[in-house]
Amino acid sequence: MLIDGHLRAETTPDAVVPVLVLDVDDAEADKLLATLDPLAALAETDGTQLDRLLAEIKTQSAALGEMLAGLAAAANSAADTAMSDASAPADESAGAAASELPAKYAIVIHCETEQEQLALLERFEQEGLPCRALVV
């Protein structure tokens, strides 16, 4: 089942592209879809579809639950901002400044299990390091 990349599959059906084949169940596929692509933060979110997807995800991970709740809150906040921006007069200089994103530096640690990921996340948070859990 294709869980991401639908647009690429539809627009370039004859192209040879790299793929990742995973053995996951529907719940795991939902987690992947909700957390997969960091670049998705740069795209517009369909709030209705995100709410539906998040409502279906069940996790025992408090950290992942908090991340998903934050994702929903950020999407709702962005939608509210977009609606208020649409009613405000256009300012060309504001658009240029908004497109410049500050550089961020990250380390990715590959964990064998979700429990290992949560243990490291808890340890780093206790050390005061800003961090978040991702599933890739």
C-alpha positions as CSV (number, residue, x, y, z in Angstrom):
1,M,0.0,0.0,0.0
2,L,1.3,3.4,-0.9
3,I,1.2,5.6,2.2
4,D,3.1,8.7,1.0
5,G,4.1,10.1,-2.4
6,H,0.8,9.9,-4.1
7,L,1.3,13.1,-6.1
8,R,4.7,11.9,-7.4
9,A,3.1,8.6,-8.3
10,E,0.3,10.3,-10.2
11,T,2.4,12.9,-12.0
12,T,5.3,10.7,-13.0
13,P,3.8,7.2,-13.3
14,D,6.6,6.0,-15.6
15,A,9.5,7.5,-13.6
16,V,11.9,5.2,-11.7
17,V,12.0,6.4,-8.1
18,P,13.6,5.0,-5.0
19,V,11.1,3.4,-2.6
20,L,11.1,2.0,0.9
21,V,9.1,-1.1,1.4
22,L,8.0,-1.7,5.0
23,D,6.0,-4.4,6.8
24,V,3.7,-2.2,8.9
25,D,0.1,-2.6,10.0
26,D,-2.6,0.2,9.5
27,A,-1.9,1.8,12.9
28,E,1.8,2.0,12.2
29,A,1.2,3.3,8.7
30,D,-1.0,6.1,10.3
31,K,1.9,7.0,12.7
32,L,4.3,7.1,9.8
33,L,2.0,9.2,7.7
34,A,1.5,11.7,10.5
35,T,5.2,12.1,11.3
36,L,7.1,11.1,8.2
37,D,8.1,14.1,6.2
38,P,9.8,17.0,8.0
39,L,9.3,19.1,4.8
40,A,5.6,18.7,5.2
41,A,5.8,21.5,7.8
42,L,6.6,23.8,4.9
43,A,3.4,22.8,3.0
44,E,-0.2,23.7,3.8
45,T,-2.0,21.3,6.0
46,D,-5.6,20.1,5.3
47,G,-6.9,20.6,8.9
48,T,-9.9,18.3,8.4
49,Q,-7.8,15.5,7.1
50,L,-5.1,15.9,9.8
51,D,-7.8,15.9,12.5
52,R,-9.3,12.7,11.0
53,L,-5.9,11.0,10.9
54,L,-4.9,12.1,14.4
55,A,-8.2,10.8,15.8
56,E,-7.4,7.3,14.5
57,I,-3.9,7.1,15.9
58,K,-3.5,5.3,19.2
59,T,-0.1,5.2,21.0
60,Q,1.3,4.2,24.4
61,S,4.0,6.8,24.0
62,A,3.4,10.0,26.0
63,A,6.1,11.7,23.9
64,L,4.6,10.7,20.6
65,G,1.1,11.7,21.9
66,E,2.4,15.1,22.9
67,M,4.1,15.5,19.5
68,L,0.9,14.7,17.7
69,A,-1.2,17.0,19.9
70,G,1.4,19.8,19.1
71,L,1.1,19.0,15.4
72,A,-2.7,19.4,15.6
73,A,-2.4,22.7,17.6
74,A,0.2,24.1,15.1
75,A,-2.0,23.2,12.1
76,N,-5.0,24.8,13.7
77,S,-3.0,27.9,14.7
78,A,-1.6,28.1,11.1
79,A,-5.1,27.9,9.7
80,D,-6.3,30.7,12.0
81,T,-3.3,32.9,11.0
82,A,-3.9,32.2,7.3
83,M,-7.5,33.2,7.6
84,S,-6.6,36.5,9.4
85,D,-3.8,37.2,6.9
86,A,-6.2,36.7,4.0
87,S,-8.3,39.6,5.4
88,A,-5.3,41.9,6.0
89,P,-3.8,44.1,3.3
90,A,-0.8,42.6,1.5
91,D,2.7,43.6,2.4
92,E,5.4,42.5,0.0
93,S,8.2,42.8,2.5
94,A,6.5,40.6,5.0
95,G,6.2,37.8,2.5
96,A,10.0,37.9,1.8
97,A,10.9,37.8,5.5
98,A,8.5,34.8,6.1
99,S,10.2,32.7,3.4
100,E,13.6,33.0,5.1
101,L,13.8,30.1,7.6
102,P,16.5,30.1,10.3
103,A,19.0,27.3,10.1
104,K,18.5,24.4,12.5
105,Y,21.0,21.7,13.3
106,A,19.9,18.2,14.3
107,I,21.3,14.8,15.2
108,V,19.4,11.7,14.2
109,I,19.8,8.6,16.4
110,H,18.5,5.4,15.0
111,C,16.9,3.2,17.7
112,E,16.0,-0.4,17.4
113,T,12.7,-0.1,19.3
114,E,10.2,2.5,20.4
115,Q,11.1,1.8,24.0
116,E,14.8,2.6,23.3
117,Q,13.7,5.8,21.6
118,L,11.5,6.8,24.5
119,A,14.3,6.1,27.0
120,L,16.7,8.3,25.1
121,L,14.1,11.0,24.6
122,E,13.4,11.1,28.4
123,R,17.2,11.2,29.2
124,F,17.8,14.1,26.8
125,E,14.8,16.0,28.1
126,Q,16.1,15.5,31.7
127,E,19.4,17.0,30.5
128,G,17.6,20.0,29.2
129,L,18.1,19.3,25.6
130,P,15.3,20.4,23.2
131,C,14.3,17.2,21.4
132,R,11.4,15.4,19.8
133,A,10.6,11.9,18.7
134,L,10.3,11.1,15.0
135,V,9.4,7.9,13.2
136,V,11.0,7.5,9.8
